[in-house]
């Protein structure tokens, strides 16, 4: 059973715009999480910056956790734009 599929993104112009917005948000979250982890890693070289570095690791982890949340929200919104039958067929596969 595959929940996330890309076929729905091309059903209409509304689907394409919605999909593109969520892909952009997903990419921004990826870069922000990577930035937090890189800067946090550099901060760990100095004892004075250990606490801010730890916070950046936590923020980066929360950003990584936001990625599947964005996908789920995207799928729900695409479902609301589409029809119920398409979602039912997904669970049959």
ABEGO torsion letter per residue (X at the ends): XBABBAAAAAABAAAAAAAAAAAAAAAAAAAAAAAAAAAAAAAAABAAAAAAAAAAAAAAAAAAAAAAAAAAAAAAAAAAABBAAAAAAAAAX
